Amino acid sequence: METTLDRFGRVVIPKQVREDLGLNPGAVLQIEKREQEIFLKPVQEGPHLFDKDGVLVFSGVANGDIVSKIRQHREKRLNEIGNRKRK
């Protein structure tokens, strides 16, 4: 993949990459320069759960009550599926 540096020094991260990494507007990125390469790394303050096309996606370090969050999401999805079948 390629992108172009604009006249202000900005780059656009391709949509697929942003979606795969769960990056939203306002996301903080760490920039690291190694010789002739630039590395961007998302800075996350904790676990990050998000819904991607109806699938619960987790990125980060597991801490807190992850199991409860997964159960809540699963119940919501099962209710949605049940409601679709009744129609």
Summary of the structure (lengths in Angstrom):
residues: 87
radius of gyration: 17.9
end to end distance: 43.7
largest distance: 60.2
contacts: 148
relative contact order: 0.10
helix: 32%
strand: 25%
